[in-house]
Amino acid sequence: MIRLRDVSFRYEGTARDGAREAVQGGAALRQLSFDVPQGGFRWLLGPSGAGKSSLLRLLHLAVRPTSGRMEILGVEMDQARRAGLARLRRRIGVVHQDFRLLPDLPVFDNIALPLRLQHRPEDEIRDEVLSILDWVGLRARAAARPPQLSGGEQQRVAIARAVIHRPALVLADEPTNALDDQQANRLMELFQDLAGLGTTIVVATHNDGLVRRYPSHELELAHGRLVRDG
Ligand SMILES: Nc1ncnc2c1ncn2[C@@H]1O[C@H](COP(=O)(O)OP(=O)(O)OP(=O)(O)O)[C@@H](O)[C@H]1O
């Protein structure tokens, strides 16, 4: 469950997720109020600069609202302590626009990371990673390093890493921009399956064709404001 009430956000410091140094400017997000129920799917739409990535950063707890109230997975942000936030973030899977894979680690270990953070037994990790590598069609590339992969392959690794630990919330920023139509359709089927199992999913995209093929509830931003919720 996500709940925002009058949430505004202005870049003033450096984002914890390593976003570029903040610059002076207006509010990136203005007075957003919306809910997403557990297991809900939302398209996040709007032109470049509308605030989609900023909203995903906020939902990923990489930055905090400048004002307003925000509840993520049942935790009210005001009350959340730093330790609690780290725990909460482990229940969120993210596909970053620029993938953010660890370049020196093999594909296998990149995907295994969220499971290792959960201290899962290595044999279990091996089974889970190999099975998702099959699903993304990259088992043969398990030992490769991310820089040796194509953009589409890297994006599929990023997707596998985001969902392997069955997070309660998945946030994806343009997760199909390096995929062909068939791969994008398979990703949407995965998202639909995950939502059916109770995962909340928010996907920012400019892929109009995909949105037409998979019509769903839309959150649309313009100049940092929510102009559509339906
Ligand atoms: N780290 C930052 N520091 C300062 N301003 C930022 C930062 N990141 C984004 N902005 C500004 O916040 C506003 C919203 O940007 P954001 O990246 O959230 O838009 P977007 O809808 O995701 O765009 P795109 O579709 O191009 O990714 C823009 O005015 C942008 O310049």
The ligand as an SDF file (V2000), in Angstrom:
LIG
                    3D

 31 33  0  0  0  0  0  0  0  0999 V2000
   19.1340   15.5730   -8.7220 N   0  0  0  0  0  0  0  0  0  0  0  0
   18.4070   16.6220   -9.0960 C   0  0  0  0  0  0  0  0  0  0  0  0
   18.6690   17.8640   -8.6240 N   0  0  0  0  0  0  0  0  0  0  0  0
   17.9320   18.9170   -8.9690 C   0  0  0  0  0  0  0  0  0  0  0  0
   16.8780   18.8690   -9.8070 N   0  0  0  0  0  0  0  0  0  0  0  0
   16.5700   17.6700  -10.3210 C   0  0  0  0  0  0  0  0  0  0  0  0
   17.3030   16.4900  -10.0000 C   0  0  0  0  0  0  0  0  0  0  0  0
   16.7400   15.4500  -10.6820 N   0  0  0  0  0  0  0  0  0  0  0  0
   15.7090   15.9640  -11.3820 C   0  0  0  0  0  0  0  0  0  0  0  0
   15.5970   17.2880  -11.1680 N   0  0  0  0  0  0  0  0  0  0  0  0
   14.5720   18.2040  -11.7120 C   0  0  0  0  0  0  0  0  0  0  0  0
   13.3080   17.7700  -11.2340 O   0  0  0  0  0  0  0  0  0  0  0  0
   12.3280   17.8710  -12.2470 C   0  0  0  0  0  0  0  0  0  0  0  0
   11.7040   16.4980  -12.5080 C   0  0  0  0  0  0  0  0  0  0  0  0
   12.6960   15.6420  -13.0800 O   0  0  0  0  0  0  0  0  0  0  0  0
   12.5010   14.0600  -13.1960 P   0  0  0  0  0  0  0  0  0  0  0  0
   13.8260   13.4740  -13.5610 O   0  0  0  0  0  0  0  0  0  0  0  0
   11.8280   13.5710  -11.9790 O   0  0  0  0  0  0  0  0  0  0  0  0
   11.4980   13.9870  -14.4490 O   0  0  0  0  0  0  0  0  0  0  0  0
   11.0540   12.7420  -15.3330 P   0  0  0  0  0  0  0  0  0  0  0  0
    9.5840   12.8820  -15.5350 O   0  0  0  0  0  0  0  0  0  0  0  0
   11.5280   11.4810  -14.7100 O   0  0  0  0  0  0  0  0  0  0  0  0
   11.8060   12.9730  -16.7100 O   0  0  0  0  0  0  0  0  0  0  0  0
   12.3940   11.8910  -17.7770 P   0  0  0  0  0  0  0  0  0  0  0  0
   11.1690   11.2940  -18.4270 O   0  0  0  0  0  0  0  0  0  0  0  0
   13.1860   12.7500  -18.6870 O   0  0  0  0  0  0  0  0  0  0  0  0
   13.2000   10.8880  -17.0100 O   0  0  0  0  0  0  0  0  0  0  0  0
   13.0280   18.4460  -13.4780 C   0  0  0  0  0  0  0  0  0  0  0  0
   12.8070   19.8290  -13.4730 O   0  0  0  0  0  0  0  0  0  0  0  0
   14.4850   18.1130  -13.2220 C   0  0  0  0  0  0  0  0  0  0  0  0
   15.3300   19.0370  -13.8400 O   0  0  0  0  0  0  0  0  0  0  0  0
  1  2  1  0
  2  3  1  0
  2  7  2  0
  3  4  2  0
  4  5  1  0
  5  6  2  0
  6  7  1  0
  6 10  1  0
  7  8  1  0
  8  9  2  0
  9 10  1  0
 10 11  1  0
 11 12  1  0
 11 30  1  0
 12 13  1  0
 13 14  1  0
 13 28  1  0
 14 15  1  0
 15 16  1  0
 16 17  2  0
 16 18  1  0
 16 19  1  0
 19 20  1  0
 20 21  2  0
 20 22  1  0
 20 23  1  0
 23 24  1  0
 24 25  2  0
 24 26  1  0
 24 27  1  0
 28 29  1  0
 28 30  1  0
 30 31  1  0
M  END
$$$$
